[in-house]
C-alpha cells in the first residue's frame, strides 16, 4: 500500500473542495453584482467538526461551509394610495399607483404617453377590469 499525504479537505472524494468552489462562485457573483457595495469584505468559513466514538477508533467528520456576502441595495419606489369605484357593482376597489418621474398623461420625446402602473389589492378579476380602463 502506497501512503500518500492528503489534506483533510480532500476527504469525501473531494466533496468538501467542491462545496468550497460553490461558495466561492456565490462570493464572486456577489462581488460582480452592481446592486451590492463594491468594496465591502466578503468571507467564507469552513467549519470541520470531529466526533470520536467511545473507543476512540472511529471519528466522524462533519464539514459546513458558509459564506458571508453583501446584501443587495434596497430598491425603493413611492406608491400613491387611492380607490376606484367599480362601475358595474359600485364596489370600492383599493388601488396603488406608482409615483413616476413624469406626470400621468405626459408625452415624452418619443411620443409615448406616461401612465403609472396600477396595482390592485384584491381579486385577480378586478385587477384585469381596472387595467382595461
Residue, then its C-alpha position, 0 to 999 in steps of 0.5 A: x500500500x502506497x501512503x500518500x499525504x492528503x489534506x483533510x479537505x480532500x476527504x469525501x472524494x473531494x466533496x468538501x473542495x467542491x462545496x468550497x468552489x460553490x461558495x466561492x462562485x456565490x462570493x464572486x457573483x456577489x462581488x460582480x453584482x452592481x446592486x451590492x457595495x463594491x468594496x465591502x469584505x466578503x468571507x467564507x468559513x469552513x467549519x470541520x467538526x470531529x466526533x470520536x466514538x467511545x473507543x476512540x477508533x472511529x471519528x466522524x467528520x462533519x464539514x459546513x461551509x458558509x459564506x458571508x456576502x453583501x446584501x443587495x441595495x434596497x430598491x425603493x419606489x413611492x406608491x400613491x394610495x387611492x380607490x376606484x369605484x367599480x362601475x358595474x357593482x359600485x364596489x370600492x376597489x383599493x388601488x396603488x399607483x406608482x409615483x413616476x418621474x413624469x406626470x400621468x398623461x405626459x408625452x415624452x420625446x418619443x411620443x409615448x404617453x406616461x401612465x403609472x402602473x396600477x396595482x390592485x389589492x384584491x381579486x385577480x378579476x378586478x385587477x384585469x377590469x381596472x387595467x382595461x380602463 
